[in-house]
Amino acid sequence: MKPEPGTPFDSVESAHAFVALLAKAVADSRQDVEADVQKAGSNAPRRLDALRIALYNLKKLEVHMNQSRRILNDLRSLRRLLLDERTSAAVKTAVKSAEAAAKQATPPPANLTPSNGKAQRTMAA
C-alpha cells in the first residue's frame, strides 16, 4: 500500500495546486509593486530603481510560475490519458464480448408492415 502524500510535491495534482497558489501570490505581489512604482515620486530615484528591479524580477517569476503550472497540467493530462487507455482497452473488450453474447441470445424482431396508416405485426414465413 502506498503511503499518503505528506508534502505538496508527492503527487502531480498537489504540485499543480501548490504552483497555482504560488503563481497567484506572485501576481498579487507584482500588482502591489506596480502600485508602489506609480506612487513613487521622482524625489527618491534609488527607491524607484529598486522597485523597478523588483517589478522586473516579479514579472519573470510570474512567467516561470505560469509555465510550471502549464507543464504540470500537461503531465497530469498525460498521466490520465495513459491510465484511461489501459482502462478503456479493458472496457472495449468487455463491451465487445457483451455485444456478441447479446446477439446470440436475442431472437430476431418481428417484421412491421404499414396498412391503412398503422403498423401491423406480421410473422415472417
N, C-alpha and C positions, 0 to 999 in steps of 0.2 A: 504494500500500500504506500502511496506517495505521501510525504509529509505535507501539511497545509502550508501555503505560502505565508511567509513572515515578513518579507520586505517588499517594497514597491516594485522590485525587478524580478520577482520569482516567476511571473508569467508575462506574456506579451500584453495581455489586456490591462494588467495593473501598471505596467510600464507606460502604456499608451495613456492611461488616465493620469498618471503622475506627470508625464511630459505635457499633457494638455493643461493641467493646472499650473505648471511652471510657465508655460507659454502665456497663459492669461495674466499671471503675476508680472511677467516681463513687460507685456503690453501695457498694463496699468502703470508700471513704473516709468515706461517711456512717455506716456501721456503726462504724468506728473512732471517729468524733467522738461518736456516741451513747454508746459505751462510756466515753469520756472525760467526758461530761456526767454519767453515772451515778457515776463515781468522784470527780468534783469535789465538794469539800465546800463548806459554806456559809461557810467562813472566807476564801474567795477569790472574792468576788462579781463582781469585774471579769473574772476568768478565766472564770467560769461564764457571764457575759453574752456574752463573746467567743465561747465555744464554742456557745452557743445561736444567735448570729448566723451563725456558720459552718455550723451544722447547718441552719438555715433556708435559707441560700443553696445548700447542697449538695442539699437536697430539691428546690428549684426547678430546679437544674441537672439533677438526675436526671429530673424530669418532662420537661424540654426535650429531653434526650437520647433518652428513650423515644419522644417524639413525632417527633423527627427520624428515628429508626430506623423507625418505622411509615410515615412519609411516603416514605422511601427504599424500603421494601419495596413500597409501593403503586406507586411509579414503576417498580420492577423488574417487578412483575406486569403493569402496563400495557404496558410495552415488549415483554414476552414475548407478551402477548395480541395486540398489533398485528403482531408478526413472525410468530407462528403463524397468524394469519388469512391472511396473504399466502401462506404455505407451504401451509396446508390447502386454500385455494381451488385451487391448482395440483394438489394431491393428489386432490381431489374430481373435478376434470376428468379426470385420468388414470384414476381408478377407473371413472368412467362410460364412458369410451371403451373400457377393457379389458372391462367387462361387456358392452358392445354387441358387441364383436368375439367374445367367448366365446359369446354367444347365437347368432351367425351360424354359428360353426364347430362347435358341439356338436349331434350328432344327437339326436332325441327318445329318451327311455329306453323300454325295452320294458315292457309292462304286466305287472304281477304279479297273479295271482288266487289266492285260497286254495282248496285242495282237500285234504280229509282232514286239516286242521290244518297243512298245509305249503304254502308259497308255491311256485307253479309259474310258469314263464315262458310267456307266450302272445304270439304275434305279433298285433299289431293289423292287422285287414284293411282 
